[in-house]
Amino acid sequence: YRGGGIYIRNGNPLLIHVTVSANQVVYTYGEGGGIYLSQTESIIRDSKILFNSSNYNGGGLFVGYLATPDIQRVAVLNNTAVNYGGGVYIDSNNLSLETLTVQDNSAAMGGGVCSSFSNSTIRYSVIAMNTATNRGGGFYYLGNSANPRLGQVTIYNNSGPLGKDIAMDGSAKVSI
């Protein structure tokens, strides 16, 4: 019910030049259609996560509890989630993601990226042409008391009825 393509918990594998494609998690609360990470310091570089789906959160990539992976130069394309984070769902603190391309993903909230109660940082990335049916077509932040950061991130041409590029719920402040 987690990690349709790859499930990593309590391990630290190195994934370089990997394509994770056409996987799905069909369980009602399934997370991480492509990759599910929890309690790991995995390294993912120069890879593609595409055409995956989840019936709950993180259609492409789910970064969960105590996961602090090193993710760089990764394309997250054409993934879907029923609930949050069509491309990427972040539920881990103090996480840094760099040089991502998050494009053509969809979910109810956070079509591209959903960050939940997290002090995560996304830098040098593009979040474009994603769709949310509810809010946050590009980037959606859910929660209080945390402050996610977006640094040198280009967010454009996303769609959704509320906050087509960026939407927030709660009292946190997104630093851009």
C-alpha positions as CSV (number, residue, x, y, z in Angstrom):
1,Y,0.0,0.0,0.0
2,R,3.1,2.2,-0.1
3,G,5.7,2.7,-2.8
4,G,4.2,1.3,-6.0
5,G,7.6,1.3,-7.7
6,I,10.2,1.6,-4.8
7,Y,9.7,1.5,-1.0
8,I,12.6,2.6,1.2
9,R,12.4,2.6,5.0
10,N,15.4,2.4,7.3
11,G,17.8,2.0,4.4
12,N,20.0,4.4,2.5
13,P,20.4,3.3,-1.1
14,L,21.9,5.4,-3.8
15,L,19.7,5.8,-6.9
16,I,21.4,7.4,-9.8
17,H,20.1,7.5,-13.4
18,V,17.0,5.6,-12.4
19,T,13.6,5.8,-14.2
20,V,10.6,4.9,-12.0
21,S,7.6,4.7,-14.4
22,A,4.0,3.5,-14.7
23,N,3.5,2.3,-11.1
24,Q,0.5,2.6,-8.9
25,V,-0.7,2.3,-5.3
26,V,-4.3,1.3,-5.4
27,Y,-4.9,0.8,-1.6
28,T,-7.4,3.4,-0.3
29,Y,-4.7,5.3,1.7
30,G,-1.8,4.3,-0.5
31,E,1.2,6.7,-0.7
32,G,4.1,7.1,-3.1
33,G,2.9,5.8,-6.4
34,G,6.5,5.9,-7.8
35,I,8.7,6.1,-4.7
36,Y,8.0,6.1,-0.9
37,L,10.7,7.2,1.5
38,S,10.6,7.0,5.3
39,Q,13.4,7.2,7.9
40,T,16.1,7.3,5.2
41,E,18.9,9.4,4.0
42,S,18.8,8.0,0.4
43,I,20.4,9.7,-2.5
44,I,18.4,10.2,-5.7
45,R,20.1,12.0,-8.6
46,D,19.8,12.4,-12.3
47,S,16.6,10.4,-12.4
48,K,13.0,10.4,-13.7
49,I,9.8,9.7,-11.8
50,L,6.9,9.6,-14.3
51,F,3.4,8.3,-15.0
52,N,2.9,6.9,-11.5
53,S,-0.3,7.2,-9.4
54,S,-1.5,7.0,-5.9
55,N,-5.0,6.7,-4.4
56,Y,-4.0,9.0,-1.6
57,N,-0.9,11.2,-1.4
58,G,2.3,11.5,-3.4
59,G,1.6,10.3,-6.9
60,G,5.2,10.4,-8.0
61,L,7.3,10.8,-4.8
62,F,6.3,10.6,-1.1
63,V,8.9,11.9,1.4
64,G,7.6,10.8,4.8
65,Y,8.5,10.6,8.5
66,L,12.2,11.3,9.3
67,A,13.3,11.1,5.7
68,T,16.1,13.4,4.7
69,P,17.1,12.2,1.3
70,D,19.5,14.1,-1.0
71,I,17.5,14.7,-4.1
72,Q,19.0,16.5,-7.1
73,R,18.4,16.8,-10.8
74,V,15.2,14.8,-10.8
75,A,12.3,15.1,-13.2
76,V,8.9,14.4,-11.7
77,L,6.5,14.3,-14.6
78,N,2.9,13.2,-15.4
79,N,2.0,11.7,-12.0
80,T,-1.3,11.8,-10.2
81,A,-2.6,11.5,-6.6
82,V,-6.2,11.5,-5.6
83,N,-5.6,13.7,-2.5
84,Y,-2.4,15.7,-1.9
85,G,0.9,16.1,-4.0
86,G,0.4,14.8,-7.5
87,G,4.1,15.1,-8.2
88,V,5.7,15.3,-4.7
89,Y,4.3,15.0,-1.2
90,I,6.6,16.2,1.6
91,D,5.8,15.2,5.2
92,S,9.4,15.4,6.5
93,N,11.2,18.2,8.3
94,N,14.4,20.0,7.3
95,L,14.5,18.5,3.9
96,S,16.3,20.1,0.9
97,L,15.4,19.4,-2.7
98,E,17.4,20.9,-5.6
99,T,17.2,21.2,-9.3
100,L,13.8,19.5,-9.7
101,T,11.5,19.7,-12.7
102,V,7.9,19.1,-11.4
103,Q,5.6,19.2,-14.4
104,D,2.3,18.0,-15.7
105,N,1.2,16.3,-12.4
106,S,-2.2,16.5,-10.8
107,A,-4.0,16.1,-7.5
108,A,-6.9,17.6,-5.6
109,M,-4.5,19.8,-3.6
110,G,-0.9,20.5,-4.6
111,G,-0.9,19.3,-8.2
112,G,2.9,19.7,-8.4
113,V,4.1,19.7,-4.8
114,C,2.3,19.5,-1.4
115,S,4.3,20.3,1.8
116,S,2.6,19.3,5.0
117,F,3.8,20.8,8.4
118,S,7.3,20.8,7.0
119,N,10.3,23.2,7.1
120,S,11.4,21.9,3.7
121,T,13.5,23.8,1.2
122,I,13.1,23.6,-2.6
123,R,15.9,25.4,-4.6
124,Y,16.9,25.9,-8.3
125,S,13.7,24.2,-9.5
126,V,10.8,24.5,-11.9
127,I,7.2,23.8,-10.9
128,A,5.1,24.2,-14.1
129,M,1.9,23.0,-15.9
130,N,0.5,21.1,-12.9
131,T,-3.2,20.9,-12.0
132,A,-5.2,20.9,-8.8
133,T,-8.9,20.3,-8.7
134,N,-9.2,22.1,-5.4
135,R,-6.2,24.4,-4.5
136,G,-2.5,24.9,-5.2
137,G,-2.0,23.9,-8.8
138,G,1.8,24.3,-8.5
139,F,2.6,24.3,-4.7
140,Y,0.3,23.8,-1.8
141,Y,1.3,24.2,1.9
142,L,-0.8,22.6,4.6
143,G,-0.2,23.3,8.2
144,N,0.8,25.6,11.0
145,S,4.1,26.5,12.7
146,A,6.4,25.5,10.0
147,N,8.0,27.7,7.4
148,P,8.8,26.1,4.0
149,R,11.3,27.9,1.7
150,L,11.4,28.2,-2.1
151,G,14.6,29.6,-3.4
152,Q,15.2,30.4,-7.1
153,V,12.2,28.4,-8.0
154,T,10.2,29.2,-11.2
155,I,6.5,28.5,-10.7
156,Y,4.3,29.1,-13.7
157,N,1.4,28.0,-15.8
158,N,-0.2,25.8,-13.2
159,S,-4.0,25.6,-12.8
160,G,-6.6,25.2,-10.1
161,P,-9.6,27.1,-8.8
162,L,-7.8,28.5,-5.7
163,G,-4.1,29.5,-5.9
164,K,-3.3,28.3,-9.3
165,D,0.5,28.5,-8.6
166,I,0.7,28.7,-4.8
167,A,-1.9,28.1,-2.1
168,M,-1.5,27.9,1.7
169,D,-3.7,26.8,4.6
170,G,-2.7,27.5,8.2
171,S,-0.6,30.1,9.7
172,A,2.8,29.2,8.4
173,K,4.9,31.6,6.2
174,V,6.4,30.5,2.9
175,S,9.7,32.2,2.3
176,I,10.3,32.9,-1.4
